[in-house]
Amino acid sequence: MIGIHLELNNKKRKDGLHNVMLRLSYKRKLKRIKTTVFVKEKDFKKNNYAHWIGGTRTMRDKQNTLLLNLIGDAQRTPSLLEKKGIPPTIDNVAEYLKGNEKEGSFVSYAKKIKQRFLDSEQINSYKKYKTFITKLQTYLGEGKDLKFNQINVSFLVNYEVYLKKIGNSINTVQKEIKVLRAILYRAINEDLFEQEKNPFFRFKIKAAKTSKKKLSANEVKKIEKLKLEKGTTLWHVRNYWMLSFFLAGIRFNDCCQLKWKAINNGRFEYQMHKTGETKSIEIHPKAQKILSYYEDDDKNDDDYIFPILDPNYKFKDKLELFTKISSKNAMVNNNLKKIGKKAGIKTPLNFHLSRHSFAFIARKSGKMTLYQISKQLGHSDLKTSERYFSGFDELTENDEAMRDVFDY
């Protein structure tokens, strides 16, 4: 196995800074690769893993993150070479790492970021970046690369036109361009691209205003009161949706992984998979009634509450689990549409609509402050909630204003 470490270049620049180098070692053979990090000798701690750099906090955090990512890239390189049929020798690993740096390949760098998300089990981000890279490579053509220095305003305009031409909506195009921008900003932070050449200073990302779909309190009641045969798929799916609504819009990813041990003293306490934050919410009597359908004498704390995932199947990794949950979500959404039709609701139902509907009804009731709703939704700050509600409030306020105009 190739040893991977960091060390300082003995030679210092005129400003007194030393280059931090990536050192590869295998059976007394050494290869050193320059990084973009330069520090004072006193600020470098060789054996302090992930905290190699001292000094001011701003530069320290940025440089340590950069070096940690470089270590990760070096650790992954042997397996990447093997997949390409290249022997993972120390020479080939060094050349691969040096080559990517010299070539300035945006595509190679984007793939590294995607892999980092997978390694850190940030599956949503991994999937988003995977989709972005697939679309970009289709646009570029088979076997063609994209260099950092080719990303300018002209490229962005042409890529935007292409995305629209293949049928993407304005907001889907916006999301793809935002991913490109995020990758470019990461590269700037890692000194792989110059801030002065950033084309987003002159390129404006376009977006269309959208209104969030939601249900009224009366429509939610229709779903709640709809007569469905107990034990059927539709009956179970209605229970999942209603429990989500009563738990302030719990996401499907969290709902299908809820376990009995999450219930403590009349409250649900669980970790939200999207943010990693812990959420605690009181169990409403209506939610308790739904839970009672699934309780039995044989239940264990580690059992799933709902029969969505197979409790006996061991997922090999989070990517496989994410894929299974996505499949189950599609099944649930298909059945929710059937429930909506039976209940006479025009808006096509999906699971996430329970979250939007809770937020809209809570806001409209006037019984909860924006801060309280924000906390129940698990938002990190009020600005997130304000953006979230902007899709509701504008249409509602306009409708009420129009009614006032004709009320004479």
N, C-alpha and C positions, 0 to 999 in steps of 0.2 A: 504494500500500500504506500502511495506517495504521501510523504509528510508535507504539511502545509503550515507555514508560519509567517510571521511578520518580523522585519528587522529594519534598522536604520542604515541608510547608505553612509559610509564613513565620511565621504566628501560632503562638505556643506557649501551652500551657495553664498554669494556675497552678502546676502541679508542674514546669514547665520542659520538658515533653516536646512534641515536634512530631509531627503526624500524617504518616505516609508515604502519599503519594497516587499513584494510577495516572494517568499522563498520556498521553492519546491525541493524536496530531497528524496532520494531513493538509492539505497546501497552506496552511500558516500558520493553520489553524483548530485550536484547542486545546480539549480536554475533560478535566477533572480529576475523578477519582472517589476519594472517601475510602476508606481501608482501615481495618481494626481494629488496625493496628500503630502504636504511638507510641514514639518513641525520643528520646534526647538528640541534639542536633545533632552533637556530636563523635563519636557512635557510628554515624553514617550515611555510607556510602561510595557515592555515586551511581553511579560507573562500575565498581564491583567486582562484576560479575555473579554472582548466586547467593550472594554473600557481602556483601550490602549492609549488614547490621547487625553491629556489633561488640558489645562488652560481655560480660556473663556468659554462659557457654556454654549454659546451659539455655534462657534466653530467646532467645539469638542463633540457635541451631539451629531452634527452633520458629518464630521470626519469619521467618527466611530461607526455610524450607520453605513457609510460608504465602504469602509474596510470590512465590516461584517458581511455586506453583500458580495464583496470581492472574494472573501473566503468561501462563501456559499457557492459562488460561480465555479471556483476552482475545485471544490469538492464534487460538483456535479459533472464536471468536464469528462472524466474517464468513462462514465456510463454513456454520455452523449457520443463520444468517439466510438465506443463499441457498437452503438446502434447504427452508426454510419459505416461500420466495417473497418474502422481505423484502429490499429493497436494502441491502447492507452498508455504508451510509454511516457516517461518524464519529458522527453524531447517534444513529443506530439502534443502533450498537454500544455507545455509552455508555449509552443508555436500557436496553438489554438487560442490561448488567452491573449497572447500578443497580437495575433492576427485580427481578432475582433476589435481590439483597441485601435489598431492602425487603420483598419478599413472604415471605421466610423459607421458601421452598419446599423441603421435604425431598426430594421426588421430583427436582426440578431439580438439587439438590446431589448426590444419589445418582448421577444420570446423569453429572455432572462427574467423580465419583470413578471410575466405570466407564470413562470416556474416558481418564482419566489412566493407568489400567492398560493400556489398549490402546496408548496413545502410548509407554509404557515397555516394551511387548512382554511384559507379565505376563499371558499369555493365559489361564492357569487362573483367575486372579482376575477377569479381564474376563468370562469365561464365567459364573462364579459370580454376579457382581453383575448380569449381564444377566438371568439366570434369576430372581434375587431381584426385580428391578424389574418384570419381566413378571408375576410372581405378585402383587406388591403392587398394580400398576395394575389387574389383573383384579378384585382385591378391592375397590378403591376405586370402580371403575366408569368407563366411558369418559368421558374429558375431565375427570375430577375430580382435584384435587390434594390433597396432604397437607402441611400446614404443620408446622413444628417444634413450635409450641405446642399442636398437637393430639396429639402423641405423649405419652401418659400411661399409667398402669397399666391403666386401662380399655381404651384402644386396644390395648395389647399382649395383654390377655386375650382380647378379641374376635377379634383377628387370629390368635391361637394356635388358638382354637376353629375358625375358618374353615379354616385349613390342615389340621387334623385331619379336618374334615368333607369336604374334597375328596380325601381318601385318602392324605395324607402320613403316614408313620410318625412315631413320637415323635422319633426321632433326625433325621429330615429336617426336622421342625418346628424342632428345636433349632438346626440349621444355618442355617435361614432367619432365626430370631430373632437368632442370633449376628451375621449379616451386618448386620441392622438396628442392632444395638448398636455394631458396629464403625464404621458410618457416623456414628452419633450421637456417638461418642467423637471421631471426626475433626473433626466440627463443633464440639465443645467445645474442642478444641485450636486451632481456627481462630477461636475467639470468636464463632461463629455460634449457639451454644446455651449456656445457662447451666448450669453444673455442678449448681447447687442444684435445678434442675428435672429432673434425670436420673431417669427412672422406674425404672431398673435398680437403684437403691438398695433398692427395695421389691418388685421383680418378680424371681422366681427362674426361671431357664431350666431346664426339665425335660429329663431325658435317660434313656433306658433302657440298662441295662448290656448290652453285647454281647460275645460271644466271637469272637475272630478265627479265621477258618477257616485251617487249615494241613494239611499232609500229614506223615505219619510218614516215617522213613527208608526203611522197607520199601515204602511207596507210591511214593516217588520212584524207588526201584529198579525198580519195575514199569513206570514210564513209560520209564525209561532202557533197559530190556531188551526193551521191546515191539517185536515184529517189524513193521516198516513198510517198504513198498517204497521204495527209494531214489529221490529226485527227485520224489516225490509231494508234494502240499500238506501232508498230515499229517506226512510225514517232515521237511519244512522247519520246520513249526510246532513239532514236538517239539524240534528243534535250537535254535530261538529260546528256548524255555522252559528247556531244560536249561542252555544257556549262561548265561542269567540266574541260574539257581540256583548255578552254579559261580562266578559273579562276584558272589556275595553279594547276589543279588536286584536286579540292575540293572533299572530301570523301563523299560517298553515305549518310552516317548518317547526314552530314551537308546539303547536297543537298536537300534531301526530306523535311527538316525542314526549308529551307530558306523562309523568309517572306518578303513582300514588304518593310517593315520598315527597312530592312537591306540595302536598296539602299539610298545613301545620296550623293548628289553632284557628280553624275557620278561614284560613287565608291560603292563596296560591303563592308560592315562592319559587321562582324558577329563573334560570339564566336565559336571556334572549340571545338566540344564535346569531342574529344579524349584528348586534352591537357588543355582545359579551357582558352587558350590564345585567345586574340582578333586579328582578321586578317582584314586588309584593302587592297583592290586591285582594281585598275582601271578597269572599264567595257569597254572591247574592243568592237568596232562597231559590230563585228560578234556575240559577246555575247548579245549585245543590240538587235540585230535582232531576236535572239531566244526569248528573254524576251518579245518582242513586240507581239509574238503570244499568250501570256498568259495575256496580259493586257486588261482590260475592264473598263467601266465607274463605275461599281459597286464594284471594288476591294477596300479592306480596308488594312490599314497598317499591321494588324495582320493576314491577309489571307496568306495561303501558296502560293508560286509562282507556284509550280508544282502540278498537281492533283495526287499525289502519296498517301498521307495520307488523311483520311476522316476528313475534318475540323470541322465536327459537333460531332465527337466522343471524349469523354473525357477519356483519359487513366488513370487508377487508380494509376499507379506508373510508374517509369522509366523502370522497368523490363518488364512490359507489352508493353511499347512503343518500347523497344529494340527488343523484340520478333517480333513485327509487322514489324519493319524496316528490320529485318533479312529476314523475309518472302518476303517482297517487293524486297529486294536486289536479292534474288534468282530468282524471276520472271523477274526482269530487266536483269539479267545475261543470263537467258535462251533466251530472245529475242535479246540480243546483239550477241549471237552466230549465230542466224538466220541472223542478219544484216551483220555479218562478212562473212558468206557464200555468201550472195547476192553480197557483194562488192568484192568477190574473194580474201579475206585475209585468209591466212593459219593459222595464230595464233588465237586460240580460244579467242574471246573477252569476257571481263568482265569489270565491272565498274571501278575497281581499276587500270585497264590498262591505263585509261586516265591520271592518276597521273604519272605512270611510263613513259608514252609516252611524256608527257609534259617535265618531267625532262631530259629525254634522248635527245629530240630534242633541248631543250634550251641549254643543255651542248654542243651538237655537233655543234650547229650554231656558237658558239664562240662569240655571241653577249651579253651574260650575264656571269658575274663572278660566281664562285662557291658560294660566299657569297650572291649574289643577288638571285640565284636559291634557296639557303637554306632558305632565308627569305620568298620567295614566297611559298615554301612548308610548311612553319611553323615549321621548325626544331628548336630545342632549341639551338643547337650549330653546328659548322662546322664538328665536329667529326661524328655526326649523319649523316650528308650529305655525308661525305667521305665514310662511310660504305654503305650508300644507293647507291652511284655511283659505288662502287667497282664491283657490279654485272653487270654493263653496260660496264665500261671502259676496263676491261681486255679482253673480247671477241672482242670488237671493235678494240682495239690496236693490238691484235693478227691477226685479219683479215687484217688490213691495212699493217702490217709487212709482212704477207704472200704474199700479192699482190706485194709489193716492191721486194720481192725475185725473183719473176718470171717476173718482168718488165725489161727485157734486150733485 
